[in-house]
Amino acid sequence: MPINVTMPALSPTMEEGTLAKWLVKEGDKVSSGDVIAEIETDKATMEVEAVDEGTVTKILVAAGTEGVKVNAVIAILTAEGEDASAAEGAIAADPKADDAATAPEAEAAPAAKPAEPAAAPREKPVAADAGKGGRVIASPLAKRIARDAGVDLGSMTGSGPHGRIIKADVEAAAKAGPAPKAEGAPKTDAPKAEVAAPAAAGAAAPKGQSDEQIKKLFAEGSYESIPHDGMRKTIAKRLVEAKTTIPHFYLTIDCELDALLALRAQLNAAAPVTKTDKGDKPAYKLSVNDMIIKAHALALKAVPAANVSWTETAMLKHGNVDVGVAVSIEGGLITPIIRRADEKTLSAISNEVKDMAGRARARKLKPEEYQGGTTAVSNLGMFGVKDFAAVINPPHATILAVGAGEPRAVVKNGAVVVATVMSVTLSTDHRAVDGALGAELMAAFKQYIESPMGMLV
């Protein structure tokens, strides 16, 4: 029986993507796990692996096609012994395969059986004994949902291709009532909350000026109309959601940097050097931003009540301090996450930031490298910006906006002296972090910045 290859969902918020490149052609044989295509999302380019084995009989979506909807059929595989006519029959029988490259504009009306989500990349179908003498196949997404919902896959019959259990099957079983968890499934009492995806499910895209309004405001030929790409649409959608649903408030402090700059110079001078063909290469080169990331992480560790996320049902108090670092890339920005930043050395943070920033600009980050996190740092000091207030990126409850360090007149012991001073503004979600708690966090951050030796112990 022919097998449909569908557009995979590479992240929880992905709705469509660009099929950038096929790495196979019609007639090629593939096995489960083989890389068959490259898909571009709004943030990254990712490889897609085959879930089943067979021969690529028909490619339905050409390389370079934009706006391909998740779950649209992009290719047909046939098993050994099947001919091309079987694939043609599968295309005719499957409405999702019709004109897949154009991706239907209208959203499907709610139905009893939603479309099957594609399996996530780099994961293979999960087999489970059905307890009925047969073999049940579950997609990785279905398995994950079943694990969270406590649904036993072994007691289910799948409605997907070859009897595969899909998302719709698991959701239907979960709505029918509680079921015993599958053997070996982890037990958790943690509240289930959708905090990984910044955009609310089904949130409407922000609207701008209509074409008719634009024509009235600007003379024809006086402007160039550049269509929004996926990244710009996603950024707009999430920023509108953040500013309209999160009650922001702001706390600004000034930090003296002279001690930090002196320590940074000493640490960089002491960095081990490796000789290469291109000259000496130090093991690390710390930036002020690296030290700010570390100070913010340690401050949250010292004030754990601020290392939280707000959900509709509970406050999530995080055990790890995972700091997102805003990186400007062509057409937008992305926030790679430095996991457990409070536990890492300054040199490890520095090298990790450089590596992830480079891959971010090349759109080579994996979703797990930029999704989640517990807080973020946005630094515009290198552009000469004195101070600003950043927009919180859900599920975070805080974000630190860092301005430029500059010489300023300060009063010490009754005398006016010159010091290098940096203004920092903390944006907080007032539902999760109150004013006094935010002030306590900023005091801890200021202590680490002005007494930086504390970051080394």
Disulfide bonds with the S-S distance in Angstrom:
none
